[in-house]
Amino acid sequence: MPNQHRYRPISIRLPEASRLWLLAFAERTEQPLNQILTEAVTDWLNTNDDAPPALPPAPAKKRPRKAAPVAAELAPQDGCPHPNGRVHKGMCGACGTGGLT
């Protein structure tokens, strides 16, 4: 089943003392640990001027697929010399026709 979240989670490893303090605080206040951490980070971002922007830059858009060539572009073109280097399995790579001239 694919992940339904929009972004990958951020994982941190706190020093043992900080981790134990946070777990005890979460148990004492009966709040989820993620909520405590999210509120702390949000408060820090709102009080520090040198903090990064609140929203990350938008992800780059994917390039659109190229449209399939129309029939006129696939038609054999006059004047193709069918060079030996371009002929593969009886088809000319330059004009799409078969065989050598």
N, C-alpha and C positions, 0 to 999 in steps of 0.2 A: 504494500500500500504506500503510495507516495506521501511525502511529508506535506502537510497542509499549511505549514507556516510560510510566510513570505520571505523571511530572511533566516540565515543560519544562526543558531544561538551563539552567544559570546560566552566562552568558558574562561574562568579565572581560577587560579590556585592561590589562596590566601595563606599567609603564615599560620601555623597551628594555633597560636594564641588568638589571632584575629578571627579565625574560623570558629573556635570554641566560644568566643565572646558573642559573635553574631548568632550562633545557634542557641545559646542561652537567652539572648535578647529576644529572638523570635519566639521561643517557647514561653518566656515570661509575658510578652505582650500579645501572644496568641495571633501573630501575624505571619503570613508566609514569608519565607526568606527572600524570595524574588521580589515581593512587594517592598520590603525594607530596602533592598539594594537599589531598586528602580527609583524609589523616592529619594534616596541619598544621592544618587547620580544626578537626578533631575534638579534637586536643590543646589548641588555643586555647580552644575552648568548655568543655572540662573544667577548665581552670585559671583561668578568669575568672568571677568572681561576677556581674559586671554584664552578662554575655552574655545574649542572648535564650534562651528555652526551647529545649531540644534538639529538640522536635517542634513543627511549626507547628500552628495550630488546624485542626481538621477542616473541610473545605469544607462550605458550607451545603448542606443537602439541597434537592433540587428539589421544587417543589410537586407533589402528586399530581394526576393528571388528574381532571377532574370526570366523574362517571358520566353516561352518557346518560340523559335524562329517561325516566321510565316512561310507558306509554301513557295513564294517567289524567291526567298532567300535560300531554299533548299534545292531549287532547280539547277541543273547543270549549267555552268557558265561556258560560253564559247571561248576558245583560245587557250584552254588549259593544256599544257604540253604533257601531262601525266608523267612527271619525272619518276625515275625508278626509285628514288629515295622516299617518295611519298606514297607509293602504291603498297598497300598491305592487304593480303588475302584477296587480291583482285579488285580492291576498291581504291580509288584515288582520294586521298585526304584533302586535296585542294578543291575538287569540284564535286565529289561524291559519286562519280560515275565509275563503272567497272572497266578493268583491263587497261592495257597499254595501247598507245596509238601506233 
